[in-house]
């Protein structure tokens, strides 16, 4: 938790085996935040496949009333940002370059 905001720090590979764990961790954090802000830090992720992308997208829509509370930190980590850009999810997800930027951005 940073300044009252839940931050989920993810490391390593997010693939078919680990994506369900990521989804569970994010949705639990969103539920725990109770409509408050939740930040997912992917800057230490070394691989992100379609299962990981699906987990992020599903978490962003969990529950639908909390849609704008999830912020994802990706910096310039190519194994993470490239699949997000290729699939067009950069238009769907709220992306930031640093945790500080995500924490300080307005909710507008």
OpenMM code with the backbone's topology and positions (N, CA, C; nanometers):
from openmm import Vec3, app, unit

residues = "UNK UNK UNK UNK UNK UNK UNK UNK UNK UNK UNK UNK UNK UNK UNK UNK UNK UNK UNK UNK UNK UNK UNK UNK UNK UNK UNK UNK UNK UNK UNK UNK UNK UNK UNK UNK UNK UNK UNK UNK UNK UNK UNK UNK UNK UNK UNK UNK UNK UNK UNK UNK UNK UNK UNK UNK UNK UNK UNK UNK UNK UNK UNK UNK UNK UNK UNK UNK UNK UNK UNK UNK UNK UNK UNK UNK UNK UNK UNK UNK UNK UNK UNK UNK UNK UNK UNK UNK UNK UNK UNK UNK UNK UNK UNK UNK UNK UNK UNK UNK UNK UNK UNK UNK UNK UNK UNK UNK".split()
positions = [
    Vec3(0.0848, -0.1164, 0.0000),
    Vec3(0.0000, 0.0000, 0.0000),
    Vec3(0.0899, 0.1235, 0.0000),
    Vec3(0.0601, 0.2187, -0.0882),
    Vec3(0.1353, 0.3422, -0.0979),
    Vec3(0.0375, 0.4583, -0.0838),
    Vec3(0.0567, 0.5390, 0.0186),
    Vec3(-0.0317, 0.6552, 0.0425),
    Vec3(-0.1789, 0.6169, 0.0408),
    Vec3(-0.2123, 0.5027, 0.0989),
    Vec3(-0.3508, 0.4590, 0.1071),
    Vec3(-0.4038, 0.3913, -0.0176),
    Vec3(-0.3189, 0.3725, -0.1169),
    Vec3(-0.3596, 0.3071, -0.2412),
    Vec3(-0.2955, 0.1698, -0.2500),
    Vec3(-0.3755, 0.0705, -0.2864),
    Vec3(-0.3224, -0.0647, -0.3035),
    Vec3(-0.2391, -0.0725, -0.4313),
    Vec3(-0.1175, -0.1246, -0.4190),
    Vec3(-0.0293, -0.1426, -0.5337),
    Vec3(0.0052, -0.2900, -0.5430),
    Vec3(-0.0241, -0.3500, -0.6572),
    Vec3(0.0092, -0.4895, -0.6833),
    Vec3(0.1342, -0.4888, -0.7713),
    Vec3(0.2463, -0.5336, -0.7171),
    Vec3(0.3723, -0.5387, -0.7907),
    Vec3(0.3896, -0.6786, -0.8483),
    Vec3(0.4044, -0.6858, -0.9799),
    Vec3(0.4126, -0.8135, -1.0500),
    Vec3(0.5541, -0.8302, -1.1044),
    Vec3(0.6094, -0.9517, -1.0899),
    Vec3(0.7434, -0.9796, -1.1408),
    Vec3(0.7416, -1.1089, -1.2216),
    Vec3(0.8413, -1.1226, -1.3073),
    Vec3(0.8570, -1.2472, -1.3830),
    Vec3(0.7667, -1.2559, -1.5043),
    Vec3(0.7290, -1.3775, -1.5382),
    Vec3(0.6499, -1.4043, -1.6577),
    Vec3(0.5020, -1.4142, -1.6241),
    Vec3(0.4206, -1.3533, -1.7095),
    Vec3(0.2758, -1.3668, -1.6978),
    Vec3(0.2300, -1.4433, -1.8217),
    Vec3(0.1961, -1.5693, -1.7997),
    Vec3(0.1594, -1.6575, -1.9094),
    Vec3(0.0377, -1.7404, -1.8703),
    Vec3(0.0120, -1.8444, -1.9458),
    Vec3(-0.1054, -1.9286, -1.9223),
    Vec3(-0.1088, -1.9840, -1.7798),
    Vec3(0.0070, -2.0156, -1.7249),
    Vec3(0.0130, -2.0710, -1.5895),
    Vec3(-0.0057, -1.9658, -1.4807),
    Vec3(0.0471, -1.8464, -1.5019),
    Vec3(0.0456, -1.7447, -1.3970),
    Vec3(-0.0637, -1.6398, -1.4124),
    Vec3(-0.1238, -1.6286, -1.5294),
    Vec3(-0.2273, -1.5275, -1.5527),
    Vec3(-0.3462, -1.5400, -1.4565),
    Vec3(-0.3930, -1.6623, -1.4253),
    Vec3(-0.5029, -1.6719, -1.3279),
    Vec3(-0.4645, -1.6156, -1.1903),
    Vec3(-0.3398, -1.6342, -1.1511),
    Vec3(-0.2927, -1.5783, -1.0235),
    Vec3(-0.2928, -1.4255, -1.0283),
    Vec3(-0.2511, -1.3711, -1.1420),
    Vec3(-0.2518, -1.2259, -1.1598),
    Vec3(-0.3942, -1.1728, -1.1509),
    Vec3(-0.4844, -1.2362, -1.2220),
    Vec3(-0.6249, -1.1928, -1.2196),
    Vec3(-0.6810, -1.1964, -1.0783),
    Vec3(-0.6548, -1.3035, -1.0071),
    Vec3(-0.7035, -1.3171, -0.8695),
    Vec3(-0.6450, -1.2084, -0.7796),
    Vec3(-0.5156, -1.1825, -0.7934),
    Vec3(-0.4507, -1.0802, -0.7107),
    Vec3(-0.5078, -0.9417, -0.7389),
    Vec3(-0.5281, -0.9097, -0.8660),
    Vec3(-0.5797, -0.7775, -0.9008),
    Vec3(-0.7240, -0.7611, -0.8551),
    Vec3(-0.8080, -0.8611, -0.8827),
    Vec3(-0.9490, -0.8465, -0.8443),
    Vec3(-0.9649, -0.8428, -0.6925),
    Vec3(-0.8817, -0.9170, -0.6212),
    Vec3(-0.8864, -0.9108, -0.4750),
    Vec3(-0.8461, -0.7716, -0.4261),
    Vec3(-0.7463, -0.7130, -0.4896),
    Vec3(-0.7032, -0.5785, -0.4524),
    Vec3(-0.8117, -0.4760, -0.4838),
    Vec3(-0.8770, -0.4904, -0.5979),
    Vec3(-0.9860, -0.3998, -0.6341),
    Vec3(-1.0992, -0.4118, -0.5324),
    Vec3(-1.1348, -0.5340, -0.4988),
    Vec3(-1.2409, -0.5554, -0.3998),
    Vec3(-1.2017, -0.4970, -0.2645),
    Vec3(-1.0770, -0.5175, -0.2263),
    Vec3(-1.0295, -0.4664, -0.0974),
    Vec3(-1.0290, -0.3132, -0.0959),
    Vec3(-0.9997, -0.2527, -0.2113),
    Vec3(-0.9974, -0.1067, -0.2209),
    Vec3(-1.1380, -0.0484, -0.2120),
    Vec3(-1.2399, -0.1308, -0.2360),
    Vec3(-1.3784, -0.0867, -0.2219),
    Vec3(-1.4148, 0.0343, -0.3055),
    Vec3(-1.3714, 0.0368, -0.4297),
    Vec3(-1.4007, 0.1500, -0.5162),
    Vec3(-1.2893, 0.2519, -0.5184),
    Vec3(-1.1896, 0.2328, -0.4327),
    Vec3(-1.0734, 0.3213, -0.4330),
    Vec3(-0.9754, 0.2792, -0.5403),
    Vec3(-0.8710, 0.3531, -0.5516),
    Vec3(-0.7703, 0.3308, -0.6537),
    Vec3(-0.6886, 0.2044, -0.6282),
    Vec3(-0.6558, 0.1331, -0.7360),
    Vec3(-0.5681, 0.0165, -0.7321),
    Vec3(-0.4685, 0.0313, -0.8467),
    Vec3(-0.3399, 0.0159, -0.8162),
    Vec3(-0.2342, 0.0295, -0.9161),
    Vec3(-0.1660, -0.1053, -0.9341),
    Vec3(-0.1463, -0.1454, -1.0589),
    Vec3(-0.0745, -0.2695, -1.0902),
    Vec3(0.0566, -0.2303, -1.1579),
    Vec3(0.1672, -0.2664, -1.0939),
    Vec3(0.3000, -0.2324, -1.1438),
    Vec3(0.3576, -0.3505, -1.2208),
    Vec3(0.3664, -0.3358, -1.3540),
    Vec3(0.4183, -0.4421, -1.4401),
    Vec3(0.5605, -0.4153, -1.4870),
    Vec3(0.6289, -0.3193, -1.4272),
    Vec3(0.7618, -0.2814, -1.4755),
    Vec3(0.8666, -0.3909, -1.4589),
    Vec3(0.8431, -0.4883, -1.3717),
    Vec3(0.9391, -0.5975, -1.3524),
    Vec3(0.8951, -0.7256, -1.4232),
    Vec3(0.7933, -0.7164, -1.5079),
    Vec3(0.7461, -0.8328, -1.5829),
    Vec3(0.8374, -0.8534, -1.7036),
    Vec3(0.8789, -0.9785, -1.7249),
    Vec3(0.9715, -1.0100, -1.8340),
    Vec3(0.9038, -1.0723, -1.9554),
    Vec3(0.7766, -1.1132, -1.9398),
    Vec3(0.7034, -1.1754, -2.0498),
    Vec3(0.5549, -1.1607, -2.0211),
    Vec3(0.4780, -1.1244, -2.1238),
    Vec3(0.3339, -1.1089, -2.1106),
    Vec3(0.2686, -1.1663, -2.2348),
    Vec3(0.1900, -1.2743, -2.2178),
    Vec3(0.1251, -1.3346, -2.3342),
    Vec3(-0.0244, -1.3009, -2.3353),
    Vec3(-0.0971, -1.3643, -2.4257),
    Vec3(-0.2400, -1.3338, -2.4418),
    Vec3(-0.3202, -1.3662, -2.3166),
    Vec3(-0.2807, -1.4678, -2.2425),
    Vec3(-0.3512, -1.4992, -2.1180),
    Vec3(-0.3327, -1.3860, -2.0170),
    Vec3(-0.2143, -1.3277, -2.0134),
    Vec3(-0.1886, -1.2137, -1.9263),
    Vec3(-0.2675, -1.0915, -1.9688),
    Vec3(-0.2749, -1.0689, -2.0994),
    Vec3(-0.3548, -0.9569, -2.1506),
    Vec3(-0.5009, -0.9736, -2.1137),
    Vec3(-0.5510, -1.0956, -2.1275),
    Vec3(-0.6898, -1.1239, -2.0911),
    Vec3(-0.7131, -1.0993, -1.9427),
    Vec3(-0.6191, -1.1422, -1.8601),
    Vec3(-0.6316, -1.1212, -1.7155),
    Vec3(-0.6386, -0.9728, -1.6830),
    Vec3(-0.5557, -0.8917, -1.7489),
    Vec3(-0.5578, -0.7469, -1.7257),
    Vec3(-0.6898, -0.6855, -1.7699),
    Vec3(-0.7369, -0.7251, -1.8874),
    Vec3(-0.8625, -0.6697, -1.9386),
    Vec3(-0.9807, -0.7093, -1.8512),
    Vec3(-0.9862, -0.8346, -1.8107),
    Vec3(-1.0952, -0.8786, -1.7230),
    Vec3(-1.0896, -0.8077, -1.5888),
    Vec3(-0.9709, -0.7883, -1.5356),
    Vec3(-0.9568, -0.7181, -1.4083),
    Vec3(-0.9994, -0.5724, -1.4216),
    Vec3(-0.9715, -0.5124, -1.5367),
    Vec3(-1.0105, -0.3735, -1.5597),
    Vec3(-1.1623, -0.3571, -1.5610),
    Vec3(-1.2327, -0.4642, -1.5880),
    Vec3(-1.3800, -0.4606, -1.5913),
    Vec3(-1.4427, -0.5247, -1.4688),
    Vec3(-1.3656, -0.5434, -1.3621),
    Vec3(-1.4149, -0.6082, -1.2403),
    Vec3(-1.4233, -0.5103, -1.1257),
    Vec3(-1.5301, -0.5015, -1.0574),
    Vec3(-1.6621, -0.5109, -1.1185),
    Vec3(-1.6835, -0.3890, -1.2062),
    Vec3(-1.7813, -0.3925, -1.2933),
    Vec3(-1.7988, -0.2828, -1.3887),
    Vec3(-1.8109, -0.1447, -1.3234),
    Vec3(-1.8640, -0.1384, -1.2031),
    Vec3(-1.8791, -0.0085, -1.1369),
    Vec3(-1.7463, 0.0490, -1.0904),
    Vec3(-1.6404, -0.0309, -1.0876),
    Vec3(-1.5089, 0.0153, -1.0447),
    Vec3(-1.4131, 0.0308, -1.1615),
    Vec3(-1.4623, 0.0374, -1.2818),
    Vec3(-1.3811, 0.0353, -1.4026),
    Vec3(-1.2664, 0.1366, -1.4033),
    Vec3(-1.2884, 0.2565, -1.3567),
    Vec3(-1.1858, 0.3598, -1.3649),
    Vec3(-1.0916, 0.3625, -1.2460),
    Vec3(-1.0962, 0.2620, -1.1624),
    Vec3(-1.0105, 0.2617, -1.0439),
    Vec3(-0.8798, 0.1853, -1.0657),
    Vec3(-0.8669, 0.1120, -1.1757),
    Vec3(-0.7466, 0.0326, -1.2010),
    Vec3(-0.6507, 0.1088, -1.2910),
    Vec3(-0.5290, 0.1264, -1.2425),
    Vec3(-0.4240, 0.1929, -1.3197),
    Vec3(-0.3072, 0.0960, -1.3335),
    Vec3(-0.2528, 0.0879, -1.4550),
    Vec3(-0.1484, -0.0092, -1.4837),
    Vec3(-0.0197, 0.0632, -1.5219),
    Vec3(0.0889, 0.0276, -1.4546),
    Vec3(0.2193, 0.0893, -1.4785),
    Vec3(0.3006, -0.0033, -1.5677),
    Vec3(0.3452, 0.0508, -1.6828),
    Vec3(0.4167, -0.0320, -1.7793),
    Vec3(0.5532, 0.0213, -1.8180),
    Vec3(0.5845, 0.1434, -1.7933),
    Vec3(0.7049, 0.2131, -1.8393),
    Vec3(0.7361, 0.1750, -1.9841),
    Vec3(0.8603, 0.1575, -2.0198),
    Vec3(0.8943, 0.1237, -2.1585),
    Vec3(0.9367, -0.0220, -2.1712),
    Vec3(0.8923, -0.1060, -2.0808),
    Vec3(0.9249, -0.2473, -2.0770),
    Vec3(0.8657, -0.3164, -2.2007),
    Vec3(0.9467, -0.3388, -2.3034),
    Vec3(0.8981, -0.3931, -2.4307),
    Vec3(0.8208, -0.5244, -2.4172),
    Vec3(0.8623, -0.6177, -2.3326),
    Vec3(0.7849, -0.7417, -2.3224),
    Vec3(0.6427, -0.7186, -2.2711),
    Vec3(0.6170, -0.6014, -2.2132),
    Vec3(0.4843, -0.5709, -2.1619),
    Vec3(0.4108, -0.4745, -2.2539),
    Vec3(0.4735, -0.3634, -2.2870),
    Vec3(0.4034, -0.2604, -2.3631),
    Vec3(0.3765, -0.3041, -2.5070),
    Vec3(0.4663, -0.3793, -2.5656),
    Vec3(0.4487, -0.4197, -2.7064),
    Vec3(0.3214, -0.5024, -2.7268),
    Vec3(0.2956, -0.6082, -2.6496),
    Vec3(0.1707, -0.6833, -2.6700),
    Vec3(0.0460, -0.5986, -2.6420),
    Vec3(0.0562, -0.5061, -2.5469),
    Vec3(-0.0578, -0.4194, -2.5165),
    Vec3(-0.0866, -0.3290, -2.6352),
    Vec3(0.0179, -0.2736, -2.6959),
    Vec3(0.0000, -0.1854, -2.8114),
    Vec3(-0.0495, -0.2619, -2.9340),
    Vec3(0.0084, -0.3782, -2.9597),
    Vec3(-0.0296, -0.4570, -3.0775),
    Vec3(-0.1772, -0.4940, -3.0741),
    Vec3(-0.2284, -0.5257, -2.9565),
    Vec3(-0.3680, -0.5674, -2.9437),
    Vec3(-0.4643, -0.4502, -2.9280),
    Vec3(-0.4110, -0.3288, -2.9184),
    Vec3(-0.4972, -0.2121, -2.9030),
    Vec3(-0.5473, -0.1904, -2.7616),
    Vec3(-0.4947, -0.2664, -2.6674),
    Vec3(-0.5402, -0.2518, -2.5295),
    Vec3(-0.4897, -0.1228, -2.4643),
    Vec3(-0.3950, -0.0562, -2.5294),
    Vec3(-0.3499, 0.0720, -2.4762),
    Vec3(-0.4617, 0.1768, -2.4826),
    Vec3(-0.5624, 0.1533, -2.5666),
    Vec3(-0.6802, 0.2409, -2.5712),
    Vec3(-0.7838, 0.2004, -2.4669),
    Vec3(-0.7750, 0.0786, -2.4181),
    Vec3(-0.8736, 0.0233, -2.3248),
    Vec3(-0.8292, 0.0326, -2.1788),
    Vec3(-0.7003, 0.0190, -2.1546),
    Vec3(-0.6462, 0.0188, -2.0185),
    Vec3(-0.5898, 0.1562, -1.9842),
    Vec3(-0.5938, 0.1887, -1.8566),
    Vec3(-0.5363, 0.3157, -1.8105),
    Vec3(-0.3898, 0.2906, -1.7775),
    Vec3(-0.3006, 0.3346, -1.8667),
    Vec3(-0.1582, 0.3056, -1.8561),
    Vec3(-0.0793, 0.4274, -1.8095),
    Vec3(0.0244, 0.4006, -1.7306),
    Vec3(0.1112, 0.5047, -1.6766),
    Vec3(0.2552, 0.4563, -1.6827),
    Vec3(0.3499, 0.5512, -1.6762),
    Vec3(0.4915, 0.5162, -1.6862),
    Vec3(0.5560, 0.4841, -1.5519),
    Vec3(0.5013, 0.5390, -1.4442),
    Vec3(0.5573, 0.5141, -1.3116),
    Vec3(0.4434, 0.4983, -1.2111),
    Vec3(0.4745, 0.4387, -1.0980),
    Vec3(0.3749, 0.4259, -0.9912),
    Vec3(0.3355, 0.5646, -0.9417),
    Vec3(0.4320, 0.6530, -0.9273),
    Vec3(0.4017, 0.7894, -0.8830),
    Vec3(0.3043, 0.8584, -0.9782),
    Vec3(0.3283, 0.8433, -1.1083),
    Vec3(0.2390, 0.9035, -1.2073),
    Vec3(0.0974, 0.8471, -1.1924),
    Vec3(0.0868, 0.7173, -1.1740),
    Vec3(-0.0445, 0.6540, -1.1581),
    Vec3(-0.1139, 0.7020, -1.0305),
    Vec3(-0.0376, 0.7177, -0.9243),
    Vec3(-0.0948, 0.7620, -0.7979),
    Vec3(-0.1401, 0.9069, -0.8036),
    Vec3(-0.0687, 0.9900, -0.8779),
    Vec3(-0.0953, 1.1329, -0.8787),
    Vec3(-0.1863, 1.1811, -0.9908),
    Vec3(-0.2182, 1.0935, -1.0859),
    Vec3(-0.3068, 1.1322, -1.1961),
    Vec3(-0.4479, 1.1546, -1.1422),
    Vec3(-0.5157, 1.2500, -1.1994),
    Vec3(-0.6535, 1.2752, -1.1550),
    Vec3(-0.7419, 1.1605, -1.2012),
    Vec3(-0.8544, 1.1423, -1.1353),
    Vec3(-0.9459, 1.0337, -1.1712),
    Vec3(-1.0332, 1.0694, -1.2901),
    Vec3(-1.0137, 1.1867, -1.3446),
    Vec3(-1.0963, 1.2312, -1.4581),
    Vec3(-1.0701, 1.1502, -1.5815),
] * unit.nanometer
topology = app.Topology()
chain = topology.addChain("A")
for resn in residues:
    res = topology.addResidue(resn, chain)
    for name in ("N", "CA", "C"):
        topology.addAtom(name, app.Element.getBySymbol(name[0]), res)
